[in-house]
Amino acid sequence: MPRVLALMVIVAAAATVARVVVYGLEPSPTVSSLQGYILLSAFAGGVALAFSRPFLLVLVPFLTVLFGDAKKEGPRAAICFLAAFALVFAVAISGVPRAIATLIYQSEWLVDPAGGVVFLVGGLLSAARLLPPSTTDPASSVWARIVGSGAAGVLGATTGGLMYHELDPAYDSVFFFTANAVAASHAPLTVAVFSTGLGLTYVVAGGAATTMASRARWARRILRGGRMLSGIATALIGVAVLTHRFGAIRAVLF
């Protein structure tokens, strides 16, 4: 729970800074009248869409990270994955900061092959249970945590870079209830609030699953099976990206 609260504080602080950068201390009346509805919709939409078909593209690699070492490294790695995904997703959707967003847009020729390799290797390592395990040696344990969290962050950032195009229509659908919604919903603050709702839903659900697995033998068996299946699915997404067949997966999910 303290880690979840810390994540919420960090996201809220980053969102506040982004809000001031984009709108200034005195936002226009139009933005003020829309802001409450849009932010509420953003958080509710993040919760509601967490397990929808389009966001299975995010859930599959997230489960690979979460099940990597459910007892110790899972929660930490899961938060690193979600933070990296949310950062890349927010920058790509909002276009702020412009320089970094432009770099993301212009690097698509590199993101696809590199992302495919990251998904393929990460998925196979998870399915084969070759990810760095926990250890009782303090020095090795620290190194394992750094490696595991770093790998989770790379996978999360890769997920955001590969999939923001596919997720953008589902994200925009949350805001169709009001005029000028799409333009207003692409503000950094709004994307950050959406990512918070999405991430907290995954963290709570994943935490409940791993807690149950630590107390029940049958749940541990399901967890081990889930690790293998999520790893295989992540690897298959990587193969689809590398062979330019990712469109077939999109057709099924959208």
C-alpha positions as CSV (number, residue, x, y, z in Angstrom):
1,M,0.0,0.0,0.0
2,P,2.7,2.6,0.8
3,R,4.2,2.0,-2.7
4,V,0.8,2.6,-4.3
5,L,0.4,5.8,-2.4
6,A,3.9,6.9,-3.3
7,L,3.1,6.2,-7.0
8,M,-0.1,8.3,-6.7
9,V,1.9,11.2,-5.2
10,I,4.5,11.1,-7.9
11,V,2.0,11.0,-10.7
12,A,0.0,13.8,-9.1
13,A,3.1,16.0,-8.8
14,A,4.1,15.3,-12.4
15,A,0.6,16.1,-13.6
16,T,0.5,19.3,-11.6
17,V,3.8,20.5,-13.2
18,A,2.5,19.5,-16.7
19,R,-0.7,21.4,-16.0
20,V,1.1,24.6,-15.1
21,V,3.5,24.3,-18.1
22,V,0.7,23.9,-20.6
23,Y,-2.0,26.2,-19.2
24,G,-0.2,28.5,-16.8
25,L,-1.4,29.5,-13.4
26,E,-4.6,31.1,-14.8
27,P,-6.3,28.8,-17.3
28,S,-8.7,30.1,-19.8
29,P,-12.5,30.0,-18.9
30,T,-13.1,27.4,-21.6
31,V,-10.5,25.0,-20.2
32,S,-11.9,25.6,-16.6
33,S,-15.5,24.7,-17.6
34,L,-14.4,21.5,-19.3
35,Q,-11.7,20.4,-16.9
36,G,-13.7,18.8,-14.1
37,Y,-15.7,16.7,-16.5
38,I,-12.7,15.7,-18.5
39,L,-10.5,14.7,-15.6
40,L,-13.3,12.7,-14.0
41,S,-13.9,11.0,-17.3
42,A,-10.1,10.4,-17.7
43,F,-9.8,8.6,-14.4
44,A,-13.0,6.6,-14.8
45,G,-12.0,5.7,-18.4
46,G,-8.6,4.4,-17.2
47,V,-10.4,2.1,-14.7
48,A,-13.1,1.0,-17.2
49,L,-10.8,0.4,-20.1
50,A,-8.1,-1.5,-18.1
51,F,-9.4,-4.9,-19.1
52,S,-11.0,-3.9,-22.4
53,R,-9.8,-5.7,-25.6
54,P,-7.6,-2.8,-26.9
55,F,-5.7,-2.6,-23.6
56,L,-5.0,-6.3,-23.6
57,L,-2.0,-5.1,-25.6
58,V,-0.7,-3.5,-22.4
59,L,-2.0,-6.1,-20.0
60,V,-0.1,-9.0,-21.6
61,P,3.4,-7.6,-21.1
62,F,2.4,-6.2,-17.7
63,L,1.5,-9.7,-16.5
64,T,4.8,-10.9,-17.8
65,V,6.5,-8.4,-15.5
66,L,4.1,-9.0,-12.5
67,F,4.5,-12.7,-12.6
68,G,8.3,-12.5,-12.9
69,D,8.8,-12.8,-9.2
70,A,5.5,-12.3,-7.6
71,K,6.6,-12.5,-4.0
72,K,9.4,-9.9,-4.0
73,E,10.2,-8.2,-7.3
74,G,6.8,-8.4,-8.9
75,P,5.2,-5.2,-7.3
76,R,8.4,-3.1,-7.8
77,A,8.9,-4.2,-11.3
78,A,5.2,-3.7,-12.1
79,I,5.3,-0.1,-10.9
80,C,8.4,0.5,-13.0
81,F,6.6,-1.0,-16.0
82,L,3.5,1.2,-15.5
83,A,5.5,4.4,-14.8
84,A,7.6,4.0,-18.0
85,F,4.5,3.1,-20.1
86,A,2.6,6.1,-18.7
87,L,5.4,8.5,-19.4
88,V,5.9,7.4,-23.1
89,F,2.1,7.2,-23.6
90,A,1.5,10.7,-22.1
91,V,4.2,12.3,-24.1
92,A,3.1,10.6,-27.4
93,I,-0.6,11.4,-26.9
94,S,-0.2,15.0,-25.6
95,G,2.8,16.0,-27.7
96,V,4.4,17.7,-24.7
97,P,7.3,18.3,-24.3
98,R,7.4,18.9,-28.1
99,A,11.0,17.9,-28.6
100,I,10.6,14.5,-26.9
101,A,7.3,13.8,-28.6
102,T,8.8,14.7,-32.0
103,L,11.7,12.2,-31.3
104,I,9.1,9.5,-30.5
105,Y,7.2,10.2,-33.8
106,Q,10.3,10.3,-35.9
107,S,11.8,7.1,-34.4
108,E,9.0,4.8,-35.5
109,W,11.3,3.2,-38.0
110,L,13.5,2.1,-35.1
111,V,10.8,1.4,-32.5
112,D,9.1,-1.5,-34.4
113,P,12.2,-3.7,-34.9
114,A,13.7,-2.9,-31.5
115,G,10.3,-3.3,-29.8
116,G,9.7,-6.6,-31.5
117,V,13.1,-7.9,-30.2
118,V,12.4,-6.6,-26.6
119,F,9.0,-8.3,-26.6
120,L,10.3,-11.6,-28.1
121,V,13.3,-11.9,-25.7
122,G,11.4,-10.7,-22.6
123,G,8.5,-13.1,-23.3
124,L,10.7,-16.1,-23.9
125,L,12.8,-15.4,-20.8
126,S,9.6,-15.1,-18.7
127,A,8.1,-18.3,-20.1
128,A,11.3,-20.2,-19.6
129,R,11.6,-18.8,-16.0
130,L,15.1,-17.4,-16.8
131,L,14.5,-13.9,-15.4
132,P,16.8,-12.9,-12.5
133,P,15.5,-14.6,-9.3
134,S,15.4,-13.3,-5.8
135,T,18.4,-14.2,-3.7
136,T,19.4,-14.1,0.0
137,D,22.8,-12.4,-0.7
138,P,22.4,-8.6,-0.1
139,A,24.7,-7.5,-2.9
140,S,23.2,-9.9,-5.4
141,S,19.7,-9.0,-4.3
142,V,20.3,-5.3,-4.9
143,W,21.7,-6.1,-8.4
144,A,18.8,-8.4,-9.2
145,R,16.4,-5.6,-8.2
146,I,18.1,-3.1,-10.4
147,V,18.2,-5.4,-13.3
148,G,14.6,-6.5,-12.9
149,S,13.2,-3.0,-12.4
150,G,15.3,-1.7,-15.3
151,A,14.1,-4.5,-17.6
152,A,10.5,-3.8,-16.6
153,G,10.9,-0.1,-17.3
154,V,12.4,-0.9,-20.8
155,L,9.4,-3.2,-21.5
156,G,6.9,-0.6,-20.3
157,A,8.5,2.2,-22.4
158,T,8.6,-0.1,-25.4
159,T,4.9,-1.0,-24.9
160,G,4.0,2.7,-24.9
161,G,6.1,3.5,-28.0
162,L,4.7,0.5,-29.9
163,M,1.1,0.8,-29.0
164,Y,0.1,4.4,-28.5
165,H,-1.2,4.6,-32.1
166,E,-3.5,1.6,-31.5
167,L,-4.6,2.8,-28.0
168,D,-5.4,6.4,-29.1
169,P,-8.9,5.7,-30.5
170,A,-9.9,3.8,-27.4
171,Y,-8.6,6.7,-25.3
172,D,-10.4,9.3,-27.3
173,S,-13.7,7.4,-27.0
174,V,-13.8,8.3,-23.3
175,F,-14.3,12.0,-24.1
176,F,-16.9,12.0,-26.9
177,F,-19.6,13.3,-24.5
178,T,-18.6,17.0,-24.8
179,A,-17.6,19.4,-27.5
180,N,-13.9,20.0,-28.2
181,A,-13.2,16.9,-26.1
182,V,-10.5,15.4,-28.2
183,A,-8.4,18.6,-28.1
184,A,-8.9,19.0,-24.4
185,S,-8.3,15.4,-23.6
186,H,-4.9,15.4,-25.1
187,A,-3.6,17.8,-22.4
188,P,-0.7,16.2,-20.4
189,L,-2.7,16.5,-17.1
190,T,-5.6,14.5,-18.6
191,V,-3.4,11.8,-20.0
192,A,-1.7,11.5,-16.7
193,V,-5.0,11.1,-14.8
194,F,-6.1,8.5,-17.3
195,S,-2.8,6.6,-16.9
196,T,-3.2,6.8,-13.1
197,G,-6.6,5.2,-13.2
198,L,-5.3,2.5,-15.6
199,G,-2.2,1.8,-13.6
200,L,-3.9,1.7,-10.2
201,T,-6.4,-0.8,-11.5
202,Y,-3.6,-3.1,-12.7
203,V,-1.6,-2.7,-9.5
204,V,-4.6,-3.4,-7.3
205,A,-5.7,-6.4,-9.4
206,G,-2.2,-7.7,-9.6
207,G,-1.6,-7.3,-5.9
208,A,-4.7,-9.2,-5.1
209,A,-3.7,-12.0,-7.4
210,T,-0.2,-12.3,-5.9
211,T,-1.4,-12.1,-2.3
212,M,-3.9,-15.0,-3.0
213,A,-1.1,-17.0,-4.7
214,S,1.1,-16.6,-1.6
215,R,-1.7,-18.1,0.6
216,A,-3.3,-20.9,-1.6
217,R,-1.5,-23.7,-3.4
218,W,-4.0,-23.8,-6.2
219,A,-3.5,-20.1,-6.8
220,R,0.2,-20.6,-7.0
221,R,-0.3,-23.1,-9.8
222,I,-2.5,-20.7,-11.6
223,L,0.1,-18.0,-11.2
224,R,2.9,-20.2,-12.6
225,G,0.6,-21.0,-15.6
226,G,-0.2,-17.4,-16.0
227,R,3.5,-16.5,-16.1
228,M,4.2,-19.0,-18.9
229,L,1.1,-18.0,-20.9
230,S,1.8,-14.3,-20.6
231,G,5.4,-14.8,-21.6
232,I,4.4,-16.8,-24.6
233,A,1.8,-14.2,-25.6
234,T,4.4,-11.4,-25.2
235,A,6.9,-13.3,-27.4
236,L,4.2,-13.9,-30.0
237,I,3.4,-10.1,-30.1
238,G,7.2,-9.6,-30.7
239,V,7.2,-12.0,-33.6
240,A,4.1,-10.3,-35.0
241,V,5.8,-6.9,-34.8
242,L,9.0,-8.2,-36.4
243,T,7.2,-9.9,-39.3
244,H,4.9,-7.0,-39.9
245,R,1.8,-9.0,-38.9
246,F,0.9,-6.8,-35.9
247,G,-2.2,-5.6,-37.9
248,A,-3.7,-9.1,-37.5
249,I,-3.6,-8.8,-33.7
250,R,-5.2,-5.3,-33.9
251,A,-7.9,-6.6,-36.1
252,V,-8.9,-9.1,-33.5
253,L,-8.8,-6.7,-30.6
254,F,-10.5,-3.6,-32.1
